[in-house]
Every structure is written in C-alpha cells, then in structure tokens.
Amino acid sequence: MAKDLTGKRIAILVADGFEQVEMTEPRKVLDDAGAETVLISPNAERVRGWRHGEWGDEFAVDVPLDRARAADFDALLQPGGVMSPDRLRMDERAVAFVRAFFDEGKPVAAICHGPWMLVEADRVRGRTVTSWPSLRTDLRNAGATWVDREVVTDHGLVTSRKPDDIPAFNAKMIEEFAEGRHARRAA
C-alpha cells in the first residue's frame, strides 16, 4: 500500500452502531497514506461504534450529515455493522450523499453491511460486488452480481465481506482512491 493520498479528502459515513474495526482500521490506513479523513454522521457531535457484540467507543463527528456535500470529498468509505447502514438507508440525506459520489464518478469503498447503502442509492445495478452473506439476495434483487470473495473492485467501487478481509479491502481501497475518478460510475 505505497500509494500516496496526500491532498485527498475522504468521507466516512456512519450512524450509531457501525462495526468499529471496519471504520478504525481503514481510517488509519487512509490517514497513514496522507489522506484527510472526515467522519460524517446524522449525529451532530458524537457517534458510537459496535465492537464484538457490544457497544464500542464514541468518536467525534467532524461534519454533521446535514452540512456534508459529496463535492467536498474525493472518495467515500462506507463501514458496515448491521445498525449503522440500516439507520442510514432510512435517512434520505444519507442516501442522496452516497448517490452523489457515484454521480460524480468518485470512488466508493463499502464493507460488510455497508453495501446496503448502495442498494438504497440504486447504484449496484450491473456491478459485481461482495458483502456480508446475508445481503446477497438484496444485492442481487438490486441488479448486482454477488460473489463470495474477500474483495471485489468494479470501476472504482470496492466491496468486501467482513472484518477478516480488511487487509485486502484496505489495499484495494487505497489503490482505487489514489486513482480517483472513474468514467463508468453512474449505472
């Protein structure tokens, strides 16, 4: 992962109940590569992670969702966990925020249950993706080709299954975020 992300701003969209390691480990790799990571949430001040079946740590929200604009960022990281993506996909502001990254041709990385947001934003149609296995039917019904692999890249979209896949996910995420815009993004 020798790619340099200096000067890139990366949005990380979460609500309470995100799988903590799916935010903290990719965020550390992004920061180490020189990116500026920005935690965005419908919560105005703090958001709480989920760790090993229990509530995890609290994190300061850098930008509340109602003030976030995709145009201000170079890429999006969408962590999983069951609660966070489920809450976010019920928030039209969050769905519009995610959709805008695709519409602007910007790279997106989603892990575990994170692809639920991509289903809600209607941006998986015609793409090959992976996720936590329980999302397989949702993704197929939304027009995606679902595969069981540790990481999948499809024209700037990086998806992965679970925390055990984070090293492979991080490597592909850095590669795609370094590359930047992609011509075939809005399906």
Number of C-alpha atoms within 10 A of each C-alpha: 14 9 15 16 22 14 10 20 20 25 27 22 29 32 25 24 22 29 30 24 20 28 21 13 15 23 23 14 17 26 17 15 18 16 22 17 21 20 21 25 26 23 17 15 14 17 20 21 24 21 16 9 7 9 15 17 11 14 14 15 22 17 20 16 20 14 10 20 15 20 12 10 17 23 27 26 28 26 28 33 27 17 17 26 29 19 17 22 20 12 12 12 15 26 18 15 19 26 19 17 23 26 14 16 20 26 26 27 27 27 29 27 29 32 30 26 25 23 21 23 20 18 22 27 18 13 19 20 27 28 27 21 14 10 19 19 13 15 25 19 13 19 17 20 17 20 16 14 13 19 25 21 19 16 17 25 26 27 29 31 27 22 19 11 16 21 16 13 26 23 16 22 31 22 18 24 28 19 14 16 19 16 10 12 21 17 11
